[in-house]
Amino acid sequence: MDIQINTDSSIEADAALVRQVEAMVRDTLDHYSEQITRVEVHLSDENSDEKFGANDKRCMLEARLAGHQPIAVSHQAPTLEQAVNGAAKKMKRSLASTLGRLDNR
């Protein structure tokens, strides 16, 4: 499973952030790693550096499955860590549902 991380201009993707995000995504989606070819992680700060807000950090995950349409989910939270964790959990539920339906066919 290849993980590609993208950030908007207000988030610096330093090595520590990249390692943390990759570890969170791998740990959460490990069960489906054989079916996933790539996960794209898009991190953004909805209010940018100039403003502060309750749930202004956003993580959008797009999982690409071999031979199937991509699945996308997003989650907003006060911190990037919480946004990534929330999106990864949503993706896990979505993959379980989608792949479960495909197995039943």
ZIHUZI-V66153 format. One record per residue. N is the residue number from 1. RES is the residue in three letters. PHI is phi in whole degrees, -180 to 180 (NA if undefined). OMEGA is omega in radians with two decimals (NA if undefined). BURIAL is I if it has 16 or more other ideal C-beta (glycine too) atoms within 10 Angstrom, else O. Layout:
# ZIHUZI-V66153
n:N res:RES phi:PHI omega:OMEGA burial:BURIAL
n:N res:RES phi:PHI omega:OMEGA burial:BURIAL
This chain:
# ZIHUZI-V66153
n:1 res:MET phi:NA omega:3.12 burial:I
n:2 res:ASP phi:-91 omega:3.13 burial:O
n:3 res:ILE phi:-119 omega:3.14 burial:I
n:4 res:GLN phi:-115 omega:-3.09 burial:O
n:5 res:ILE phi:-111 omega:3.11 burial:I
n:6 res:ASN phi:-124 omega:3.10 burial:O
n:7 res:THR phi:-130 omega:3.04 burial:I
n:8 res:ASP phi:-83 omega:-3.02 burial:O
n:9 res:SER phi:-69 omega:-3.11 burial:O
n:10 res:SER phi:-94 omega:3.12 burial:O
n:11 res:ILE phi:-120 omega:3.13 burial:I
n:12 res:GLU phi:-90 omega:-3.12 burial:O
n:13 res:ALA phi:-89 omega:3.10 burial:O
n:14 res:ASP phi:-77 omega:-3.06 burial:O
n:15 res:ALA phi:-60 omega:-3.13 burial:O
n:16 res:ALA phi:-65 omega:3.12 burial:O
n:17 res:LEU phi:-64 omega:3.14 burial:I
n:18 res:VAL phi:-60 omega:3.12 burial:O
n:19 res:ARG phi:-62 omega:-3.12 burial:O
n:20 res:GLN phi:-64 omega:-3.13 burial:O
n:21 res:VAL phi:-65 omega:3.12 burial:I
n:22 res:GLU phi:-59 omega:-3.13 burial:I
n:23 res:ALA phi:-64 omega:-3.14 burial:O
n:24 res:MET phi:-63 omega:-3.12 burial:I
n:25 res:VAL phi:-68 omega:3.12 burial:I
n:26 res:ARG phi:-60 omega:-3.12 burial:O
n:27 res:ASP phi:-61 omega:-3.09 burial:O
n:28 res:THR phi:-75 omega:-3.04 burial:I
n:29 res:LEU phi:-102 omega:-3.07 burial:I
n:30 res:ASP phi:-54 omega:-3.12 burial:O
n:31 res:HIS phi:-59 omega:-3.08 burial:O
n:32 res:TYR phi:-106 omega:-3.03 burial:I
n:33 res:SER phi:-61 omega:3.13 burial:O
n:34 res:GLU phi:-70 omega:-3.11 burial:O
n:35 res:GLN phi:-89 omega:-3.08 burial:I
n:36 res:ILE phi:-92 omega:3.07 burial:I
n:37 res:THR phi:-88 omega:-3.11 burial:O
n:38 res:ARG phi:-154 omega:3.00 burial:O
n:39 res:VAL phi:-121 omega:3.06 burial:I
n:40 res:GLU phi:-102 omega:3.14 burial:I
n:41 res:VAL phi:-112 omega:3.11 burial:I
n:42 res:HIS phi:-116 omega:-3.14 burial:I
n:43 res:LEU phi:-107 omega:3.12 burial:I
n:44 res:SER phi:-147 omega:3.05 burial:I
n:45 res:ASP phi:-111 omega:-3.03 burial:I
n:46 res:GLU phi:-61 omega:-3.12 burial:O
n:47 res:ASN phi:-101 omega:-3.08 burial:O
n:48 res:SER phi:61 omega:-3.09 burial:O
n:49 res:ASP phi:-74 omega:-3.00 burial:O
n:50 res:GLU phi:-80 omega:-3.07 burial:O
n:51 res:LYS phi:-128 omega:3.08 burial:O
n:52 res:PHE phi:-121 omega:3.13 burial:O
n:53 res:GLY phi:-149 omega:-3.07 burial:O
n:54 res:ALA phi:-62 omega:-3.09 burial:O
n:55 res:ASN phi:-115 omega:-3.03 burial:O
n:56 res:ASP phi:-96 omega:3.08 burial:I
n:57 res:LYS phi:-94 omega:-3.07 burial:I
n:58 res:ARG phi:-128 omega:3.05 burial:I
n:59 res:CYS phi:-125 omega:3.06 burial:I
n:60 res:MET phi:-115 omega:3.10 burial:I
n:61 res:LEU phi:-111 omega:3.05 burial:I
n:62 res:GLU phi:-128 omega:3.13 burial:I
n:63 res:ALA phi:-100 omega:3.10 burial:I
n:64 res:ARG phi:-105 omega:-3.12 burial:I
n:65 res:LEU phi:-100 omega:3.13 burial:I
n:66 res:ALA phi:-61 omega:3.07 burial:O
n:67 res:GLY phi:78 omega:-3.11 burial:O
n:68 res:HIS phi:-137 omega:3.09 burial:O
n:69 res:GLN phi:-69 omega:3.08 burial:O
n:70 res:PRO phi:-65 omega:3.08 burial:O
n:71 res:ILE phi:-116 omega:-3.12 burial:I
n:72 res:ALA phi:-125 omega:3.05 burial:I
n:73 res:VAL phi:-141 omega:3.06 burial:I
n:74 res:SER phi:-143 omega:3.13 burial:I
n:75 res:HIS phi:-149 omega:3.08 burial:I
n:76 res:GLN phi:-113 omega:-3.10 burial:I
n:77 res:ALA phi:-157 omega:3.13 burial:I
n:78 res:PRO phi:-68 omega:-3.13 burial:O
n:79 res:THR phi:-126 omega:3.09 burial:O
n:80 res:LEU phi:-63 omega:3.14 burial:I
n:81 res:GLU phi:-59 omega:3.13 burial:O
n:82 res:GLN phi:-67 omega:3.13 burial:O
n:83 res:ALA phi:-66 omega:3.13 burial:I
n:84 res:VAL phi:-66 omega:-3.14 burial:I
n:85 res:ASN phi:-61 omega:3.13 burial:I
n:86 res:GLY phi:-64 omega:3.13 burial:I
n:87 res:ALA phi:-67 omega:3.14 burial:I
n:88 res:ALA phi:-65 omega:3.10 burial:I
n:89 res:LYS phi:-65 omega:3.08 burial:O
n:90 res:LYS phi:-63 omega:3.14 burial:I
n:91 res:MET phi:-65 omega:3.12 burial:I
n:92 res:LYS phi:-60 omega:3.11 burial:I
n:93 res:ARG phi:-65 omega:-3.14 burial:O
n:94 res:SER phi:-65 omega:3.11 burial:O
n:95 res:LEU phi:-65 omega:3.12 burial:I
n:96 res:ALA phi:-60 omega:-3.13 burial:O
n:97 res:SER phi:-67 omega:-3.10 burial:O
n:98 res:THR phi:-65 omega:-3.11 burial:I
n:99 res:LEU phi:-71 omega:3.06 burial:I
n:100 res:GLY phi:-66 omega:3.10 burial:O
n:101 res:ARG phi:-65 omega:-3.14 burial:O
n:102 res:LEU phi:-67 omega:3.11 burial:O
n:103 res:ASP phi:-68 omega:-3.12 burial:O
n:104 res:ASN phi:-76 omega:-3.10 burial:O
n:105 res:ARG phi:-78 omega:NA burial:O
